[in-house]
Amino acid sequence: MQVYQEAFLDYLKVEKGLSTNTISSYRRDLKKYFRYLKNKGINDLNKVNHQIMGDFLFSLRKENSPSSISRILSTIKNFYRFLLREKIISTNFVELIESPKIEKKIPSFLDFEEVERLLKAPNLKKTQGIRDRAILEVMYATGMRVSEISSLNLSDVNLEVGFVRCKGKGAKERIIPLGKVAQRFLQKYFREARNKLLGKKTSPYLFLAQGGKNLSRQIIWKMIKRMVKKAEIKKEVSPHTLRHSFATHLLERGADLRSVQEMLGHASITTTQVYTYINRVRLKEIHRKFHPRAK
């Protein structure tokens, strides 16, 4: 079964162009599945039936949320589609299994004043502070994921026309406007910080750690948490919070849904529509607070 797993993961990397992080997630999910089958003495995928799969999914309930179980099932479904395509199995019963119902979570976001405090938190007297301010400005200006920021190359940024080229999920590229403020802080980063961080080395990456190393998404996330604390923001902030704030603020100011979808890199507009719900909730709160007959 290990051979089939590796063939599947190679397929995801080569043919589907999925990122290393996504493939690692697939690997973790399949590891749980294969461990369960091994414990049950099953070493032939053709011997797995609806009952065994149901028991496996039920066993996950002890330590996994419905959303995690849904993701694991999605991984297994993709795996079985691959097996069927390669004629390793003759039928695919997994397609008939329904995912657990998941309560839609409303993305957390910062209001404009909180974003301002966060963006101003880095110390611009320090090299790392100039870099961190540039990172935060680009994140808020573009709505890019932390992993996308981490993998940005110098060649992806065009300050003359004010655009950044982003390689998103599934190696899909999109072009996003930067805006004047983000451009200004990127220029400051180039003038005053990047060469100091680079030292005597060379690097294709845009944002660097000391010694010219690429900034990992984990390091960027730790930096964001420090800046949130420094800005005295009490809300729970995730790596996606600036991305959620970017989308929410655009829609609040009249941006159309399709444009926001394109900038976020969502494959389906239904993913983007969750931000319209946030906007409706805020409007309702404003109405309740200020309209004389709302209470």
N, C-alpha and C positions, 0 to 999 in steps of 0.2 A: 504493500500500500504506500510505502514511503516513496517508491519510484513514481507512482501516479501523482503523488503530491508535488514532487519536484518538477515533474513535467507540466503540471498545471500552473505552478508558480512561474516557471520559465515562459509559459504561454502568456500569462498576465503581463510579464515584464516586456517581452519582445513584441508580441502582437497587439496587446492592448495599451502598451506604453504607460502602465501604472507606476506611481512613484514608489520608492523604497519603503517609505512609511506605510503606504497602503498594502504593499506586499507582505510586510512584517505583520500587519494586522490579520491578513488572510492566514498566514502561517500559524499564528497563535490560536486562531479559531479552529483550524484543522487539527492542531495538536490536541486540543480538548476532545475533539470528536474521535480521533484515533486512539487516544488513551482510554476512552470509554469502551470502544470496541475491543481493545486488547484485554481489558478487565473482564469482558464478557466472553472471552475466548473466541472472538470472531476475527478471522484474518482474510476473509474473502468478501469484497464489497457486494458481490452478487447475492450474498446470503443475508444482507441487511434488508429488512422489510419495514412496512409502515409502523408496526408495533415497536420494533427496536428503536426506530427513529423517534417515535413518540416518547418512549421511556427515557431516551437520551435528553430530549428537550425538557422533560419534566425534571430530570436530575439537575439541570442547570439552574432551576428556580431557587435553590438554596443560597447560591452565591452570586447570582447575576440578576440585574434589573431586566424588565421586559424589553427595553431598547437594546440591551446587550444580547439577549436571547434572539431578538429579531435580526440583529447584525450577524450573529453566528449562523442562523438558519439561512440568511442570504448568501453567506460564504459557501455553505454546503450546497445550496441550490446551484450556484455558479460552478462549483466543483463537479457536480453530477451532470450538468449540461456539457461540460468539457468531456467527461467520461463517455457520455452517450455519443458525442460527436466523433470521439476517437474509437468508438465501438468496443470500449472496454466493458461497458454494461449494455444490456439489451433493452431495458426499460428504465424510465426515470419517474419513480413514484413520488419523489421529493417535491416535484412541482405542485402536487395536490395538497401539500401541507400548508396550512395558513399560519402566517406570523401572528404572534400575540399582539393584542390591541395595545397601542401606546398612547398615553395621554400627551397631547401636543404641548411641548414646553414653549413658553413665550421667551424669546431671547432677551437676556439682560442687556441694558444699554445705559450709557451716561447721558445726562442732559448737557446742553452746550456749555454751561458754566463749569461743570465737572470736567468736561473735555479740555477746556481752557486751562484749568488748574493742573491737569495731568500733563499736558503738552509743555507747560512752563516749569515742570518739576526738575528736569535735568539741569545740572550746574554748567553753564556755558563757559565758565572760566577753566574748565577741565576738558582735555581731549576727548575722554569717554563721554562727557556730558554733551559735547557738540554732536558726537555720533548718535547718542541716544535720542537727542532732540530731533535729529534728522529722521531716525527710524520711526519715532512716534508720529511725526508730521506726515511721513509717507504712508504709514498705516491708516491714519485717519483720512488722508486725502484720497486714497485709492480703495480702501476697504479690503486690501489684500490680507490673506491668511499669514500667520506667523511663518509657516513653512515656506511660503512663496517669497516673503521678505528675505528669509535666510538664504534662499537659493538665487537671489538676484545677482546678475553680472553687471559689470560696468557698461557693457555693450547694450544692456536692456534699457538704459536711461538716455533719453534725448532731451536735454535741458533747453535746447534752442526752440523746439516746437512744444515742449512741456508735456511729453507723454512718457509712460513707462510700459515696457513689454513684459507681460507676466505669463509664466508657464504654470498653468493650474493643474487640476486633477485630470488624469488621463493624458498628460502632456499636451493639453489644449492651450493654445496661446490666445491672449486677449490684450488689447491695447487700452490703457486707462489714462485719462488726463491727470496731471499732477496738481495743477493749481499753483498760483503765484507764491503762496507762503511756503509750501513744501519745496518748490524750486529754490527759493531763497535759502532755506536751511540746508538743502543739498549742496548748493554752491559754497556755503560756509564750511560744510563738512569737507568738501574737496580742497578748499583753500587752506584750512587750518588744522584738520585732524587726520585725514586718511593717510597721508604720507608719513606722519609720525607713527601711526599704528602699523603701517607697512614695514617701516625700517628699511633694511637693505634687501628685502624680499620682493617678489612680484606675486600678484594674485589677480585672478579675473573677477573675483567677487566684489560686490559693491560695499557691503558693510563688513568691517574687519574687527577682530579682537587684537590685543597687543601681540606683536610679533608677526602680523600679517595673516593670522589664521582666520578661517571663515567662522562667522558667528552662527552657532547652531540655534535651532528653534528653542531648545531648552534654556540657553543663555539669554536669548531675547525675552522669553517669558519671565525668567527670574528678574530681569531688568524692569519689566513692566510692573511686576509685583512690588518692587522697591519704590518705583515712582508713584504707584497708587498709594502706598503707605505715606510717602513724603507729601503727597498732595492732600492727605487726610480725607480720602474718599472712603466712605463707610460701606458702600455697596459691595456685594460680592462680584469680583471682576475675574473673568476667564480670558484665555488667549484670544477669544473671538469677540470680546466686548467692544473694542474699537471698530471692528468690522460691522457689528450690529448697530453701533452708534452712527457710523457712516451711512448705512442704508436708511435708518430711521430718520435721520436729519434731512436727507435728500427728499424722502417722500413727504415729510412735514412741510417742506418748502416748495412742493408742487412737481417734483420730478416724476416722470411717467415710469410705470412698473417695468416695462420692457428695457428701458435704458439702464435701470438699476440692476436688473437681471444680468444684462450683458457685462456690466462693470464688475459684478460679484462673481461672474463665471458660473452661474447656476445653469445646469442642463435643462431643468424644468422650471417654468414660471411659478408653479405651485409652491416651490421652495421659497421663492421671493415673496409670495403673497402673505406669509406670516407677519411681515413687517407692516402690512396695511392694517392688520388686526391691532398691532401696537398703537398705530396712529389713531384708530377708532377709539381705543380705550383711553388714550390721552385726551382726545377731544371730549369724550364723555365726562372725564374728571374736571376739565376746564369748565364745561357747561354747568356741572353740578356745583362747582365752587363759586361761579360768578353770576349765573342767571338768577334773577329774583324769584322765579317760580320753579326752580329746579328742585328745591328741598320740600 
